[in-house]
Amino acid sequence: MIEFRQVTKRYDSDHTALRQVSFQLERGELAFLTGHSGAGKSTLLKLLMVMERPTAGDVVVGGQHLNRLPKRQIPYIRRHIGVVFQNHQLLFDRTVFDNVAMPLEVMGVSPTDIGRRVRAALDKVGLLKKEKMNPMQLSGGEQQRVGIARAVVNKPPVLLADEPTGNLDPDLSADIMHLFTQFSQVGVTVLIASHDVALINAMDRRQLTLEQGRLIAGGHSGH
Ligand SMILES: Nc1ncnc2c1ncn2[C@@H]1O[C@H](COP(=O)(O)OP(=O)(O)OP(=O)(O)O)[C@@H](O)[C@H]1O
């Protein structure tokens, strides 16, 4: 589902963020992306979201070569990639329902389908009863689950998460990880960038480890 082939990303002559990174993630696989601060994790995620383009090598998602993608097709590709951020980037002047509905509204989905799909997503993260609330009224863990519902509401085949449990205590973090596991079980490919060593070790999943832009572990499948 995701393939990096000898990917190098150089921002300028002093900053090479990724060096010849190669790996593959299969459909339904869940893996962690780890490494020190500045190792290149965010850069790798940005290449997948087509926020940056590689300097060399190929990034392929679902058979699409992202580096050859014309600009006008970028929004289309982004619909296939759900993204969860640490600070969940919710809008506090809208209800939980409206926050989750946003990606569908952008796509022009009918109001009936929006209602059905938003409620299905909220149900999955256990927040169906809170759809009319403002995200400000929710706990940090609940807010993060709203962010996850929004990321999966259009059923993307790929889910990326950048430090999704950064502000949460261990129990809430475990809940969030349980959700990600459930998505992977229904075929979503999940890649989670995280510093949380205890959590990652508890999950016992494949770890892609970056060190100064090089993939030093986890590049070969066989988890
Ligand atoms: N837009 C940019 N322009 C120039 N250099 C950049 C840019 N973005 C990142 N870098 C550099 O690329 C390297 C990798 O950064 P990146 O943000 O990918 O690391 P990271 O592993 O995500 O770090 P962190 O865990 O702190 O978020 C760093 O040396 C950084 O300074």
The ligand as an SDF file (V2000), in Angstrom:
LIG
                    3D

 31 33  0  0  0  0  0  0  0  0999 V2000
   11.2460   23.0810    5.6450 N   0  0  0  0  0  0  0  0  0  0  0  0
   12.4990   22.7560    6.0070 C   0  0  0  0  0  0  0  0  0  0  0  0
   13.5540   23.4360    5.5290 N   0  0  0  0  0  0  0  0  0  0  0  0
   14.8150   23.0960    5.8730 C   0  0  0  0  0  0  0  0  0  0  0  0
   15.1280   22.0670    6.6870 N   0  0  0  0  0  0  0  0  0  0  0  0
   14.1120   21.3480    7.1840 C   0  0  0  0  0  0  0  0  0  0  0  0
   12.7410   21.6540    6.8910 C   0  0  0  0  0  0  0  0  0  0  0  0
   11.9620   20.7610    7.5440 N   0  0  0  0  0  0  0  0  0  0  0  0
   12.7880   19.9450    8.2230 C   0  0  0  0  0  0  0  0  0  0  0  0
   14.0790   20.2920    8.0160 N   0  0  0  0  0  0  0  0  0  0  0  0
   15.2830   19.6060    8.5700 C   0  0  0  0  0  0  0  0  0  0  0  0
   15.2040   18.2290    8.2170 O   0  0  0  0  0  0  0  0  0  0  0  0
   15.6240   17.3930    9.3050 C   0  0  0  0  0  0  0  0  0  0  0  0
   14.5070   16.4110    9.6810 C   0  0  0  0  0  0  0  0  0  0  0  0
   13.3920   17.1190   10.2480 O   0  0  0  0  0  0  0  0  0  0  0  0
   12.0060   16.4140   10.6120 P   0  0  0  0  0  0  0  0  0  0  0  0
   11.0940   17.5050   11.0240 O   0  0  0  0  0  0  0  0  0  0  0  0
   11.5970   15.5540    9.4980 O   0  0  0  0  0  0  0  0  0  0  0  0
   12.4360   15.5170   11.8660 O   0  0  0  0  0  0  0  0  0  0  0  0
   11.5480   14.7460   12.9480 P   0  0  0  0  0  0  0  0  0  0  0  0
   12.1640   13.4010   13.0870 O   0  0  0  0  0  0  0  0  0  0  0  0
   10.1360   14.8210   12.5650 O   0  0  0  0  0  0  0  0  0  0  0  0
   11.7880   15.5880   14.2660 O   0  0  0  0  0  0  0  0  0  0  0  0
   10.7870   15.8540   15.5070 P   0  0  0  0  0  0  0  0  0  0  0  0
   10.6400   14.5410   16.2100 O   0  0  0  0  0  0  0  0  0  0  0  0
   11.5470   16.8720   16.3160 O   0  0  0  0  0  0  0  0  0  0  0  0
    9.5310   16.3970   14.9310 O   0  0  0  0  0  0  0  0  0  0  0  0
   16.0150   18.3470   10.4080 C   0  0  0  0  0  0  0  0  0  0  0  0
   17.4190   18.5390   10.3220 O   0  0  0  0  0  0  0  0  0  0  0  0
   15.3010   19.6260   10.0890 C   0  0  0  0  0  0  0  0  0  0  0  0
   16.0010   20.7420   10.5650 O   0  0  0  0  0  0  0  0  0  0  0  0
  1  2  1  0
  2  3  1  0
  2  7  2  0
  3  4  2  0
  4  5  1  0
  5  6  2  0
  6  7  1  0
  6 10  1  0
  7  8  1  0
  8  9  2  0
  9 10  1  0
 10 11  1  0
 11 12  1  0
 11 30  1  0
 12 13  1  0
 13 14  1  0
 13 28  1  0
 14 15  1  0
 15 16  1  0
 16 17  2  0
 16 18  1  0
 16 19  1  0
 19 20  1  0
 20 21  2  0
 20 22  1  0
 20 23  1  0
 23 24  1  0
 24 25  2  0
 24 26  1  0
 24 27  1  0
 28 29  1  0
 28 30  1  0
 30 31  1  0
M  END
$$$$
